[in-house]
């Protein structure tokens, strides 16, 4: 993780979004955050308020977060899947469709 990424995670969650949005390269900054830290950051901010953060996230960050949220052992939790795919759709609909087709085909069966 970059120095700036570590520094950002030490801030209160409301300040984190301000710093990310004000960064010269917000997507690069978000990508520098580990998948695990990204997951906790989304939960700290609140999933309903993290649309902009989700739109800046990497596919690996999406994958990590969605996998933790929608699987219960080896079964999909349909309600959770619907909620999280809806959040990703609001964040970046075109990217979500491409991501589902290329990386999450099990959701489309």
C-alpha positions in Angstrom: 0.0 0.0 0.0 1.2 3.5 -0.8 2.2 5.9 2.0 -0.8 8.1 1.0 -3.1 5.0 1.2 -1.9 4.2 4.7 -2.2 7.8 5.8 -5.8 8.0 4.4 -6.9 4.9 6.4 -5.8 6.6 9.6 -8.4 9.3 9.1 -12.1 9.3 10.2 -14.2 7.7 7.5 -15.9 11.0 6.5 -12.5 12.6 5.9 -11.3 9.7 3.9 -13.8 10.4 1.1 -12.8 14.0 1.0 -9.2 13.1 0.7 -9.9 10.6 -2.1 -12.0 13.0 -4.1 -9.4 15.8 -3.7 -6.5 13.5 -4.7 -4.9 14.2 -8.2 -5.6 10.5 -9.1 -8.4 9.3 -7.0 -8.7 5.9 -8.7 -5.0 5.2 -8.2 -5.3 6.1 -4.6 -8.2 3.8 -4.0 -6.4 0.9 -5.9 -3.5 1.3 -3.5 -5.7 0.3 -0.6 -5.7 -3.5 0.1 -8.8 -5.4 -0.7 -9.4 -6.1 3.0 -8.9 -2.5 4.0 -11.2 -1.4 1.2 -13.9 -3.8 2.4 -13.8 -2.4 5.9 -13.7 1.2 4.6 -16.9 0.6 2.6 -18.5 -0.7 5.8 -17.2 2.2 7.9 -18.5 4.8 5.4 -21.8 2.8 4.9 -22.7 0.9 1.8 -25.4 3.5 0.9 -22.8 6.3 1.0 -20.0 4.6 -0.8 -21.1 4.8 -4.4 -18.3 7.0 -5.4 -15.8 4.9 -3.6 -17.2 1.7 -5.3 -16.9 3.4 -8.7 -13.2 4.1 -8.2 -12.4 0.6 -6.9 -10.4 -2.1 -8.7 -12.0 -5.3 -10.0 -10.0 -7.1 -7.3 -11.5 -4.9 -4.6 -15.0 -5.5 -6.0 -14.3 -9.3 -6.1 -13.1 -9.4 -2.5 -16.0 -7.4 -1.2 -18.7 -9.2 -3.1 -17.4 -12.6 -2.3 -17.4 -11.9 1.4 -20.9 -10.4 1.2 -22.8 -12.8 -1.0 -21.5 -16.3 -0.2 -22.6 -18.4 2.8 -20.2 -21.3 2.7 -20.8 -22.7 -0.8 -24.2 -21.1 -1.4 -25.2 -17.7 -2.7 -27.2 -15.4 -0.5 -29.6 -14.1 -3.1 -30.8 -11.1 -1.0 -27.2 -10.0 -0.3 -26.2 -10.6 -3.9 -29.1 -8.4 -5.1 -28.2 -5.6 -2.7 -24.5 -5.5 -3.6 -24.9 -5.9 -7.3 -27.5 -3.1 -7.1 -24.9 -0.9 -5.3 -22.3 -1.7 -7.9 -24.8 -1.0 -10.7 -25.5 2.5 -9.2 -21.7 3.1 -9.0 -20.8 2.0 -12.6 -23.5 0.1 -14.6 -21.4 -0.5 -17.7 -18.4 -1.8 -15.8 -20.7 -4.0 -13.7 -22.1 -5.7 -16.8 -18.6 -6.3 -18.2 -17.3 -7.6 -14.9 -20.2 -10.0 -14.5 -19.8 -11.4 -18.0 -16.0 -11.7 -17.7 -15.4 -12.6 -14.1 -18.6 -13.6 -12.3 -20.4 -15.9 -14.7 -21.7 -18.0 -11.7 -24.0 -15.1 -10.9 -25.5 -15.2 -14.4 -26.5 -18.9 -14.4 
